[in-house]
Amino acid sequence: MLTNLYHYTINSKFADIEQSGYLQRSPLKPDRQEKPVVWLSSNDNFENSARKIAFNPRTQQQHLMSMDEMINLTGALVRYVFLVNDIDARSWNDARRDTGMSRKRRDLLLERADLVSSNPNDWWVTFSEIPLTKAVRVEICNEIAGDGKLIWRPVESTINTTDNVIVSMTVDELAKSVSLDINGTWRNAS
């Protein structure tokens, strides 16, 4: 029986999330009738669809980061753990049509999930922000076990600092600045 849901993010976003006191919905500027949601997963190791894209401004190249790269470039992975009964979450399968997301965008999400071996049956959403006070724990990962499993520890005992800096900008802002092919990067991930 499902008891926990996880929201996965990266260390460079941790301070902003903590300061806001909520997990914010996305996208911030949805298309037409699309309703923003908070994404969660029932996968207790990591949600592969949450992997990030690295962009090298010098070479104008981009690629989907490996788990090692995400840990090294962002300082760590972070996850918020919620009890499924404590938040108003719905499975993606049940909520997908209610999101107002276009069929084209839903198909793109499923295509990307397939490329990174993510299981959409693990996906959950809420239509409202989630107060961080509802999290039963916050965990950090800066190490991968030999079997490929991520090693998660309580955040208060493992915070490490890093000199790496990730600049936040929307994909739209980045696309205006450079020749950006997000879909191509996802297709080349496998």
C-alpha positions in Angstrom: 0.0 0.0 0.0 1.3 3.4 -1.0 2.2 5.6 2.0 4.8 8.1 0.9 5.0 10.6 -1.9 8.2 12.5 -2.8 9.0 15.8 -4.3 12.5 15.8 -5.8 14.6 18.9 -6.4 18.2 20.1 -6.4 20.3 21.8 -3.6 20.5 25.1 -5.5 16.7 25.5 -5.2 16.5 24.3 -1.5 17.0 27.8 0.1 14.3 29.4 -2.0 11.9 26.6 -1.3 12.6 26.8 2.4 12.2 30.6 2.4 8.9 30.4 0.7 7.5 27.8 3.1 5.7 26.0 0.2 6.3 23.7 -2.7 5.1 25.9 -5.6 3.1 24.8 -8.5 4.4 24.8 -12.1 4.5 25.9 -14.7 4.5 29.5 -13.3 3.0 30.8 -16.6 0.8 28.0 -17.9 -0.5 27.8 -21.5 -4.1 28.7 -22.0 -6.3 26.4 -19.9 -3.5 24.5 -18.2 -3.6 24.5 -14.4 -0.3 24.6 -12.6 0.4 21.6 -10.3 3.0 20.4 -7.8 4.6 17.3 -9.1 5.3 14.3 -6.8 6.4 10.7 -7.3 5.8 7.4 -5.5 9.3 6.3 -6.6 11.4 6.1 -3.4 14.8 6.2 -5.1 14.4 9.1 -7.6 12.0 10.4 -10.3 14.0 10.2 -13.5 11.7 12.7 -15.2 13.0 15.3 -12.7 16.5 15.1 -14.2 17.9 18.5 -15.2 19.4 19.7 -18.5 23.0 21.1 -18.4 23.8 23.9 -20.8 27.3 25.0 -21.7 27.2 28.6 -22.8 30.7 28.4 -24.3 29.9 25.6 -26.7 26.1 26.2 -26.9 25.7 22.5 -26.2 23.2 20.9 -23.8 22.6 17.4 -22.5 20.5 15.6 -19.9 22.6 15.3 -16.8 23.4 12.0 -15.2 22.8 11.5 -11.5 26.5 12.1 -10.7 26.4 15.3 -12.6 23.3 16.5 -10.9 24.9 15.9 -7.5 28.3 17.4 -8.4 26.9 20.5 -10.2 24.1 21.4 -7.8 25.8 20.2 -4.6 23.2 17.5 -3.8 19.7 16.2 -4.6 16.9 17.1 -2.1 13.6 15.4 -1.5 10.6 16.3 0.5 8.7 13.3 1.9 4.9 13.5 2.5 2.4 10.9 3.7 -0.1 10.4 0.9 -3.1 10.9 3.3 -1.7 14.3 4.5 -1.9 16.1 1.2 -4.6 16.4 -1.5 -2.7 14.5 -4.2 -4.1 12.6 -7.2 -2.4 10.1 -9.4 -1.4 11.5 -12.8 -3.6 9.0 -14.5 -6.6 10.3 -12.6 -5.7 14.0 -12.8 -4.1 14.4 -16.3 -7.3 15.6 -18.1 -8.2 17.9 -15.2 -4.8 19.7 -15.6 -6.0 21.3 -18.8 -2.7 20.3 -20.4 -2.8 20.0 -24.1 -2.8 16.5 -25.6 0.5 17.4 -27.4 2.2 18.4 -24.1 0.9 15.2 -22.3 2.3 13.1 -25.2 5.6 14.9 -24.9 5.8 14.2 -21.2 5.1 10.5 -21.8 7.7 10.4 -24.6 10.3 12.0 -22.2 9.3 9.5 -19.4 10.0 6.6 -21.8 13.4 8.1 -22.8 14.6 8.1 -19.1 12.8 5.0 -17.9 10.3 6.9 -15.8 7.0 5.3 -14.9 4.1 7.7 -15.3 2.2 5.4 -12.8 4.5 6.8 -10.2 3.4 10.4 -10.9 1.2 12.4 -8.6 0.0 16.0 -8.6 -1.7 18.5 -6.3 -3.5 21.5 -7.7 -2.5 23.7 -4.8 0.8 24.6 -3.2 2.0 22.2 -0.4 3.0 23.8 2.9 6.4 22.5 3.9 5.0 21.9 7.4 3.2 18.9 5.9 6.5 17.2 5.0 7.3 14.3 7.4 11.0 14.8 6.6 13.4 16.4 4.2 16.3 14.4 2.9 19.5 15.1 0.9 21.6 12.9 -1.3 25.2 13.5 -2.2 26.2 9.9 -2.7 25.3 7.0 -4.9 25.7 3.4 -3.7 27.5 0.8 -5.8 24.2 -0.7 -6.9 23.1 2.7 -8.3 20.6 3.5 -5.5 20.7 6.9 -4.1 21.7 7.3 -0.4 19.2 9.6 1.3 19.9 11.1 4.7 18.1 13.6 6.9 18.9 17.1 5.6 19.9 18.5 9.0 22.9 16.2 9.4 24.4 16.4 5.9 24.3 19.9 4.5 27.4 20.6 2.5 28.3 23.8 0.8 29.5 24.0 -2.8 31.1 26.6 -4.9 29.0 25.5 -7.9 26.4 28.1 -9.0 23.4 27.3 -11.1 21.7 30.3 -12.6 17.9 30.0 -12.7 16.1 31.1 -15.7 13.0 29.9 -17.5 13.4 27.7 -20.6 11.7 30.5 -22.6 14.2 33.0 -21.4 17.1 30.7 -22.3 15.6 29.8 -25.7 15.5 33.5 -26.6 19.2 33.8 -25.7 20.6 30.7 -27.4 19.6 28.1 -29.9 18.0 25.7 -27.5 16.5 22.4 -28.5 15.1 20.9 -25.2 13.1 18.2 -27.0 16.3 17.2 -28.9 18.2 17.0 -25.7 15.6 14.7 -24.2 15.6 12.5 -27.3 19.4 12.1 -27.1 19.2 11.1 -23.5 19.0 7.4 -24.1 
